[in-house]
């Protein structure tokens, strides 16, 4: 049997996903459509979309839904993006208020076409969300801004509670999995975040052909730059055009990764097959004193 057929036909029991439904799911869906907003939940075909939307939460995606990069794992559309929507910060802020969210995650596509990579709209969105929703905590999942430290600092200065930037995979597999991104450049992004005093968070996917030793080495690399929050979940192939799944990782192995990560000093480790970067993200925020 071919690898493609195995990927389609032989998913293990622990990867069964419930179809999204429910009153809150429809409410969130309606608000997003009304405001013309995008989420990585739908653009990225997240397996937890039903659970999160039914709980009244969503990961907002700014700067449109067309990415300038073409990573081999990602379901988000790639191509020439539309101009940035300058009203997006207000739309996001008002939607969060309408949903009554106490914690929100915001991410974006890569916008290598923009001179600032979208950094200024990132900062404007964070600040407007805080102005309209003073009790809401914010996690942002950001691109690497081409390694430009000044642009990254624009986002840091807007002071979200957590800044996340994903390595996505181990060092060896980075060139074939990620488009334009570099493993060491991502580590430098995370170091600048952590050095600022804001908790740095990162995540990878398992099942792309990495070894246990490589995952543990990735954890060490992250801890070396003071990244304090780590997530790891099973890679699921979005379409036949994307990278095939090499292996479905057993939940027991994910538990081993969780225990190992905590032993290495991460404050939070989320490690299960269906874990994604923003899943249960509210647990990663330190309580305000």
RAHU-V268361 format. One record per backbone hydrogen bond with DSSP energy under -0.5 kcal/mol. CO is the residue of the C=O (numbers start at 1). NH is the residue of the N-H. E is the energy in kcal/mol with one decimal. If there is no record, write none. Layout:
CO,NH,E + CO,NH,E
This chain:
2,6,-2.2 + 3,7,-2.2 + 4,8,-1.7 + 5,9,-3.2 + 6,10,-2.1 + 12,15,-1.8 + 13,16,-1.7 + 22,26,-1.9 + 23,27,-1.9 + 24,28,-2.7 + 25,29,-2.4 + 26,30,-2.3 + 27,31,-2.3 + 28,32,-2.4 + 29,33,-2.1 + 30,34,-2.5 + 31,35,-2.2 + 32,36,-0.7 + 32,37,-2.5 + 38,61,-3.0 + 39,43,-2.3 + 40,44,-2.2 + 41,46,-2.4 + 42,45,-1.0 + 46,49,-1.3 + 48,52,-2.7 + 49,53,-2.8 + 50,54,-1.9 + 51,55,-1.1 + 52,57,-2.5 + 53,56,-1.4 + 58,60,-0.8 + 58,105,-0.8 + 59,40,-1.6 + 59,41,-0.7 + 60,62,-0.5 + 60,107,-3.3 + 61,38,-0.7 + 62,109,-1.1 + 65,77,-0.6 + 67,79,-2.4 + 71,74,-0.8 + 72,243,-2.5 + 77,67,-3.3 + 79,81,-0.7 + 84,86,-0.8 + 85,88,-1.8 + 87,91,-2.3 + 88,92,-2.9 + 89,93,-2.3 + 90,94,-2.5 + 91,95,-2.1 + 92,96,-2.3 + 93,97,-1.9 + 94,98,-2.5 + 95,99,-2.1 + 96,100,-1.0 + 96,101,-1.8 + 102,137,-2.5 + 104,139,-2.6 + 105,60,-1.8 + 106,141,-2.9 + 107,62,-2.8 + 110,68,-1.8 + 111,114,-1.6 + 114,117,-1.4 + 116,119,-2.0 + 118,122,-2.2 + 119,123,-2.5 + 120,124,-2.4 + 121,125,-2.3 + 122,126,-2.3 + 123,127,-2.4 + 124,128,-2.2 + 125,129,-2.5 + 126,130,-1.9 + 127,131,-2.1 + 128,132,-2.4 + 129,133,-2.3 + 133,136,-2.1 + 137,104,-2.2 + 138,161,-1.3 + 138,162,-1.6 + 139,106,-2.4 + 140,142,-0.6 + 140,164,-3.8 + 141,108,-0.7 + 144,147,-2.4 + 145,148,-1.9 + 147,149,-0.8 + 148,152,-2.0 + 149,153,-2.1 + 150,154,-1.2 + 151,155,-1.1 + 152,156,-2.2 + 153,157,-2.8 + 154,158,-0.6 + 155,158,-0.9 + 156,159,-1.9 + 161,199,-0.7 + 162,140,-2.3 + 163,201,-1.8 + 164,142,-2.7 + 167,169,-1.5 + 168,205,-2.8 + 170,174,-1.0 + 171,174,-1.0 + 173,176,-0.7 + 173,177,-1.5 + 174,178,-2.7 + 177,72,-1.4 + 177,73,-0.6 + 178,180,-0.6 + 179,181,-0.6 + 182,186,-2.3 + 183,187,-1.8 + 184,188,-1.9 + 185,189,-2.0 + 186,190,-2.2 + 187,191,-2.2 + 188,192,-2.3 + 189,193,-1.9 + 190,194,-2.7 + 191,195,-2.9 + 192,196,-1.0 + 193,196,-0.7 + 193,198,-1.1 + 194,197,-1.5 + 199,163,-2.1 + 200,228,-1.8 + 200,229,-1.5 + 201,165,-2.6 + 202,231,-1.7 + 203,167,-0.6 + 203,168,-2.6 + 204,233,-1.3 + 206,235,-3.2 + 207,246,-2.4 + 207,247,-1.5 + 211,215,-1.9 + 212,216,-2.4 + 213,217,-2.1 + 214,218,-2.1 + 215,219,-2.1 + 216,220,-1.9 + 217,221,-2.3 + 218,222,-2.3 + 219,223,-2.6 + 220,224,-1.9 + 221,225,-0.7 + 222,225,-0.9 + 222,227,-2.5 + 223,226,-1.7 + 228,267,-2.3 + 228,268,-1.3 + 229,202,-2.3 + 230,270,-2.2 + 231,204,-2.1 + 232,272,-1.1 + 233,206,-2.9 + 239,242,-1.9 + 247,249,-0.7 + 250,253,-1.2 + 250,254,-1.5 + 251,255,-2.1 + 252,256,-1.7 + 253,257,-2.1 + 254,258,-2.2 + 255,259,-2.5 + 256,260,-2.5 + 257,261,-2.6 + 258,262,-2.1 + 259,263,-1.9 + 260,264,-1.5 + 261,266,-1.9 + 262,265,-1.1 + 268,230,-2.2 + 269,271,-0.6 + 270,232,-2.5 + 272,275,-1.6 + 273,234,-2.5 + 276,279,-1.6 + 278,281,-1.7 + 280,283,-1.8 + 281,284,-1.9 + 282,285,-0.9
